[in-house]
Amino acid sequence: MKTLLKPLSLALFVAATLLMQNACNRTSPSSNPPTQNAHTQTSPSSDTIPATGPSSYFCKAIGGPASEWGASLIQTSDGGYATASKTESFGTGGVDVYVVKLDAKGNLQWTKTIGGPGDEIGFSLIQTSDGGYAIAGSTGSFGAGWYDVYVVKLDAKGNLQWTKTIGGLDDEIGHSLIQTSDGGYAIAGKTYSFGAGWADVYVVKLDANGNLQWTKTIGGKDFEAGYSLIQTSDGGYAIAGYTDSFGAGREDVYVVKLDAKGNLQWTKTIGGSKRDWGESLIQTSDGGYAIAGTTTSFGAGGRDVYVIKLDAKGNLQWTKTIGGRSVEKGSSLVQTSDGGYVIAGETESFGARNGDVYVVKLDRNGDACCAVSQTSRVGSGGRLRSATSSIGSGGTLTSPTSSTSSGGTLTNQCP
C-alpha cells in the first residue's frame, strides 16, 4: 500500500505541546476552535506569560476549524521556533504545506500555506544559511506523476522564493532535507517511479537555487524507503530507513552510505525475524553512526524503541531495545555533551497508557537506568548484513507556480 505519511512518526511540535500540557496541568483547548478567515492571524489577549510565572515554558496551539499537524520543529536563529507540515483549514487545495513561525515566547509571528489544487505536505523543515527556510515533502498538484518530491524555499519573513518538484510518472516523497556544505540541498525519501523494485530509497541533490544536480535510487526487488539523511564528515551522505528486500526479517533497518557525488559506498541491514525500521540517524563524535527507530523482533513488548550503534565503516557495535509490555516507538535521536544519547518517541506502556511522549537517556555504551522512574526493560538484538543493493537515477525537475496564503488562530494553554 502506498502512503504519504511516514509510518509511526511523532509530530515533534505536538510532542512539545503535550509535554507543556503536563507542565501547565491544563486540558487541551476545544476540538472545535472558532472559524478563522484564511488570511487572518490573531493572537488572543490571553496569550501572555504571567509576570509571576515561569518564563521558560509556554503551551500553544495553532490552527483553524479543520486539521493541522506539525511534523518538523526547529529553533530559529532569533531564538524563536518554526514548524512545518500540513493544513486542511487554509490554503488553495484540500491539504497544503503549513509553516508557522513563533517568537521566543511562543507568540505567533506569521503563518504560510504553500500548495496547489491537490494535496501538499511538508515533512522536513530547516533554516537556511541566508536566514530563510526550506521544506521538503510531497505534492499532488504539480510535477510529473501522482505525487512528486516537493521542495519549497522561503525567505526569513516567509515569502516564497521558489518551489521545485522532482519525480517520475508514479509517486515520490521527500522525508528528510538538509542544506549541504556547498550551499545546496539534499533530500532523502522514496520513489515508486525509478529503481530496482517496487519502491527504492530516493536521494536528490539540488544546488543553492534549486537546480537538479543528481538523483540516486538505492534498493532491491521489493520495498525500501529513506527517512533520515545527514551529510557526513567526509562530505558524503548517510541515510537510514528500512528495507523489505534484504536482511533477516520482513523489514530491517536499512543504512546507506554514499560519497559526495552520490556513489554507493556501502549498505547495512540490522534486524530480526519481524519488522524493524530506523527513523533518525546521526553521525557520532567517534565518526560512527547511531540510529533510533522501532523493533518488533526484540524487546519486552509488541514494539520497542530500537537504538543501533555502528562504527565509521558500518560495522555493528551494539543494539539496544527500550520499552514495556505494550508499544514504544523511537522517532528522534541526538548525542549529548557527555557522549551519551537521548531518544524521543512514544509510549503506550507508561504514563497515561494512551500514547505519551517517551524520552530516554542512554550513556555512551547505550545503557540506561529506566527502572528508576518506570519498569522499562533494556535489551539488545539484531544481525548485521551487507546488502547487494542496486543503484540507479531518475527524476524530472519542474518549477511550479505554487499559491501561498496564511491563516491560523493561536490559543494559549497556560494560565
C-alpha atoms as one frame of an Amber mdcrd trajectory, in Angstrom:
protein
   0.000   0.000   0.000   1.287   3.450  -0.900   1.301   6.007   1.852   2.185
   9.667   2.053   2.784   9.783   5.777   5.934   8.407   7.330   4.751   5.381
   9.327   4.662   5.715  13.078   6.307   9.132  13.108   5.964  11.507  16.035
   4.862  15.062  15.264   7.515  16.919  17.212   5.518  20.084  17.602   2.578
  18.118  19.001   5.000  16.300  21.302   6.311  19.587  22.655   2.750  20.767
  23.209   1.888  17.575  25.097   4.914  17.980  27.345   3.921  21.522  28.105
   0.331  20.478  28.809   1.647  18.270  31.595   3.816  21.127  32.885   0.874
  23.515  32.906  -1.588  20.908  34.212  -4.194  22.162  31.757  -6.591  20.363
  29.437  -6.499  20.717  25.665  -8.450  23.520  24.017 -11.766  22.794  22.384
 -11.568  20.458  19.413 -13.743  22.959  17.574 -11.826  26.271  17.539 -13.622
  29.312  16.140 -13.676  29.683  12.379 -10.819  31.889  11.205 -10.561  33.847
   7.981  -7.850  32.234   5.872  -5.907  35.490   5.604  -6.094  36.498   9.264
  -3.641  35.816  12.044  -4.678  36.580  15.590  -3.068  36.303  18.988  -5.803
  36.302  21.657  -5.417  38.701  24.552  -4.902  35.738  26.882  -1.697  34.947
  25.018   0.697  36.366  27.588   3.102  34.761  30.000   2.228  35.981  33.510
   4.933  38.113  35.071   4.809  35.949  38.213   5.011  32.645  36.328   7.826
  30.791  34.632   9.201  32.460  31.500  10.951  29.351  30.204   7.882  27.453
  29.035   4.721  28.002  27.071   1.876  25.950  25.617   0.473  26.937  22.224
  -1.947  25.501  19.724  -2.188  26.971  16.220  -4.771  26.092  13.599  -8.238
  26.537  12.201 -11.562  24.701  12.026 -10.176  21.584  10.332  -6.953  19.627
  10.913  -3.394  20.897  11.242  -0.339  18.800  12.009   3.259  19.673  12.907
   5.800  17.135  11.646   9.070  19.083  11.892  10.166  21.622  14.514  13.306
  23.759  14.687  14.632  26.524  16.889  15.463  29.519  14.728  18.491  31.818
  14.829  16.460  34.585  16.516  15.628  32.292  19.451  12.118  31.552  18.211
  10.637  28.432  16.646   9.274  27.257  13.321   7.255  24.178  12.465   6.084
  22.731   9.175   3.698  20.076   7.925   0.104  20.376   6.672  -3.142  22.309
   6.976  -6.664  21.369   5.959  -8.157  24.674   7.182  -6.294  27.123   4.959
  -4.672  27.318   1.555  -5.550  26.507  -2.026  -6.239  22.778  -2.034  -7.554
  20.055   0.224  -4.208  19.923   2.058  -1.387  22.491   1.854   2.086  22.774
   3.334   1.747  24.795   6.555   4.637  26.769   8.070   4.259  28.520  11.429
   6.766  30.967  12.951   6.733  31.807  16.666   8.953  34.141  18.648  10.962
  33.013  21.684   7.913  33.403  23.961   5.622  31.473  21.646   3.828  34.473
  20.165   2.658  33.981  16.600   4.721  35.942  14.066   3.451  34.528  10.780
   1.965  31.511   9.077   2.253  30.443   5.454   0.485  27.901   3.310   2.035
  26.684   0.058   0.377  24.440  -2.486  -1.985  23.961  -5.385  -5.402  22.439
  -6.046  -4.325  18.976  -4.841  -2.595  17.880  -1.638   0.796  19.060  -0.392
   2.517  18.007   2.852   5.800  19.160   4.387   7.783  16.528   6.287  11.128
  18.249   6.926  11.966  21.887   7.740  15.362  23.573   8.051  16.574  27.141
   8.491  18.928  28.009   5.665  22.244  29.869   5.763  20.572  33.065   4.452
  18.150  33.123   7.402  15.259  31.751   5.372  13.647  28.323   5.385  13.413
  25.251   3.191  10.811  22.490   3.368  10.720  19.068   1.739   7.666  16.882
   1.356   5.285  15.819  -1.371   2.926  17.415  -3.876  -0.129  16.057  -5.620
  -0.760  19.288  -7.538   2.440  19.670  -9.544   5.128  17.586 -11.187   5.371
  14.570 -13.428   3.374  11.951 -11.536   0.732  11.302  -8.929   2.938  12.645
  -6.127   6.371  14.214  -6.547   9.042  15.341  -4.102   8.198  18.957  -3.258
  10.877  21.441  -2.146   9.882  24.939  -1.015  12.240  27.861  -0.317  11.067
  30.830   1.779  12.901  33.957   2.852  13.287  34.959   6.505   9.797  36.529
   6.548   8.137  33.512   4.983   7.839  34.942   1.481   8.006  32.333  -1.266
  11.261  32.344  -3.263  10.923  29.137  -5.275   9.393  25.686  -5.338  10.663
  22.569  -7.099   9.210  19.163  -7.850  11.287  16.093  -8.628   9.878  12.769
  -9.712   8.532  10.451 -12.389   5.194   9.077 -13.530   4.377   7.383 -10.221
   4.987   8.559  -6.624   7.979  10.221  -4.996   8.041  11.549  -1.434  10.727
  13.579   0.372  11.063  12.711   4.057  14.338  14.381   5.104  16.027  17.611
   3.961  19.451  19.087   4.721  21.419  22.072   3.473  24.734  20.805   2.173
  28.226  22.223   2.668  28.171  23.746  -0.847  25.035  25.768  -0.031  22.738
  23.424  -1.932  20.231  20.885  -0.647  19.859  17.131  -0.407  16.623  15.232
   0.129  16.028  11.596   1.013  12.767   9.717   0.702  11.307   7.059  -1.526
  10.454   6.575  -5.207   7.926   4.335  -6.929   8.895   5.553 -10.426  12.560
   4.534 -10.535  14.894   1.901  -9.163  15.185  -1.839  -8.868  11.948  -2.749
  -7.097   8.503  -1.615  -6.120   9.936   1.327  -4.177  13.536   2.424  -3.598
  15.349   4.891  -1.370  15.433   8.160  -3.338  18.187  10.763  -2.851  18.018
  14.117  -4.656  20.789  16.743  -4.801  19.967  20.359  -5.710  22.198  23.403
  -5.968  21.575  26.585  -3.949  18.965  27.801  -6.471  17.094  24.519  -6.547
  18.535  23.257  -9.831  18.828  19.494 -10.083  22.385  18.118  -9.834  21.760
  14.397  -9.424  19.352  11.779  -8.166  20.062   8.290  -6.848  17.911   5.267
  -6.131  19.081   2.501  -3.813  17.271  -0.756  -3.190  16.333  -4.255  -4.237
  13.373  -6.068  -5.752  10.891  -5.156  -3.032  10.416  -2.006  -0.928  12.985
   0.434   0.506  12.476   3.897   1.987  14.771   6.564   3.450  13.555   8.544
   6.467  16.652  10.331   7.791  19.527  11.935   5.853  22.782  13.505   7.050
  25.877  14.861   5.375  28.873  13.038   6.788  32.249  14.398   7.849  33.848
  13.159   4.602  31.403  15.215   2.506  29.269  12.221   1.612  25.815  11.217
   2.816  24.218   8.595   5.032  20.565   7.570   5.032  18.547   5.450   7.448
  15.187   3.838   6.774  14.054   0.306   6.138  14.233  -2.489   3.585  11.950
  -5.338   2.541  14.440  -6.694   0.016  17.359  -7.516   2.292  18.056  -8.597
   5.846  16.815 -11.139   8.336  13.089 -10.394   8.524  10.071  -8.866   6.900
  11.568  -5.388   7.313  15.044  -4.482   8.543  16.684  -1.185   9.431  18.496
  -0.039   6.280  21.582   2.196   6.401  23.077   3.521   3.157  26.409   5.347
   2.764  27.099   7.441  -0.357  30.128   9.509  -1.317  29.913  13.229  -2.125
  28.789  12.508  -5.709  26.124  10.048  -4.684  28.081   6.903  -5.490  27.244
   3.922  -3.295  29.921   3.030  -0.723  28.085   0.511   1.468  24.695  -0.560
   2.739  23.846  -2.345   6.002  20.735  -4.049   7.329  20.083  -4.620  11.025
  17.153  -6.508  12.469  15.472  -9.764  13.374  12.773 -12.033  12.038   9.943
  -9.481  12.175   9.691  -5.745  11.391  12.397  -3.244  12.346  12.919   0.240
  10.935  15.050   3.350  11.508  13.681   6.878  11.668  16.551   9.049  12.951
  20.249   8.925  12.057  23.216  10.893  13.401  26.958  10.774  12.947  28.532
  10.309  16.348  31.572  12.009  17.847  33.735   8.942  17.152  32.937   9.097
  13.422  30.433   6.264  13.577  26.641   6.331  13.375  23.677   5.908  15.692
  20.130   5.132  14.576  16.869   5.268  16.513  13.713   3.527  15.387  11.349
   0.739  16.335  11.608  -3.043  16.585   9.002  -5.768  16.652  11.665  -8.502
  16.597  13.193  -7.848  20.018  12.331  -6.301  23.364   9.761  -6.529  26.100
   6.522  -5.745  24.263   4.796  -5.644  20.919   7.112  -2.828  19.776  10.141
  -1.340  21.486  12.406   1.632  20.857  15.393   0.326  18.879  18.805   2.024
  19.103  21.723   0.897  16.940  25.388   1.931  17.074  27.685   1.391  14.071
  31.327   2.271  13.598  32.552   4.523  10.772  32.573   1.596   8.309  29.089
   0.443   9.214  30.135  -2.442  11.446  27.728  -3.175  14.283  28.924  -2.145
  17.765  25.743  -2.582  19.812  21.955  -2.507  19.725  19.508  -1.635  22.497
  15.776  -2.035  22.935  13.816   0.037  25.441  10.188  -0.449  26.354   7.462
  -2.117  28.364   4.718  -4.633  27.726   2.838  -2.557  25.165   4.077  -0.333
  22.332   7.049   2.040  22.268   8.429   3.842  19.210  11.642   5.797  18.643
  11.437   8.843  16.363  14.311  11.221  17.090  17.868  10.842  18.397  20.614
  13.249  19.496  24.055  12.740  21.008  24.555  14.590  24.271  27.572  16.507
  25.540  28.570  13.603  27.830  28.823  11.266  24.841  25.516   9.551  25.536
  22.240   9.688  23.650  18.686  10.949  24.116  15.816   9.387  22.191  12.314
  10.829  21.852   9.329   8.800  20.783   6.038   7.443  22.029   4.951   5.017
  24.761   1.736   3.148  25.437   3.227   1.135  28.322   3.830   4.064  30.671
   2.244   7.368  31.591  -1.428   7.628  30.669  -1.005   4.473  28.530  -2.784
   6.198  25.686   0.213   7.374  23.672   2.533   9.544  25.789   5.742  11.273
  24.767   8.652   8.984  25.694  12.151  10.385  26.350  15.028   8.032  27.200
  18.632   8.920  28.157  21.384   6.384  27.425  25.063   6.557  28.312  27.788
   6.285  25.651  27.534   2.482  25.745  23.783   2.500  25.263  22.980   1.597
  28.857  20.084   3.184  30.728  18.568   3.128  34.196  14.944   3.289  33.090
  13.761   1.360  36.134  14.334   4.446  38.301  11.113   6.018  37.055   9.306
   3.135  35.371   9.715  -0.543  34.652  11.234  -0.220  31.190  13.475  -3.037
  30.070  16.721  -2.561  28.187  17.765  -5.375  25.878  19.564  -5.876  22.595
  19.320  -7.815  19.341  19.860  -7.661  15.622  22.003  -9.236  12.918  24.155
  -7.087  10.638  24.206  -7.845   6.915  25.791  -6.136   3.924  23.167  -5.934
   1.195  23.984  -6.060  -2.515  21.802  -3.070  -3.379  21.202  -1.739  -6.864
  21.796   1.931  -7.574  20.160   3.999 -10.311  18.899   7.501 -11.031  15.888
   9.330 -12.436  13.566  12.261 -11.982  12.252  15.287 -13.844  12.643  18.728
 -12.278   9.844  21.298 -12.586   9.370  24.771 -11.097   5.623  25.092 -10.436
   3.748  28.310  -9.740   2.552  27.464  -6.241  -0.053  29.522  -4.418   0.621
  30.980  -0.986  -1.611  32.335   1.769  -1.702  32.403   5.566  -4.008  31.590
   8.436  -4.298  30.165  11.923  -5.595  31.091  15.355  -3.131  30.879  18.250
  -4.522  29.563  21.541  -2.623  29.844  24.810  -2.832  26.796  27.083  -1.030
  28.174  30.124  -2.798  30.334  32.734
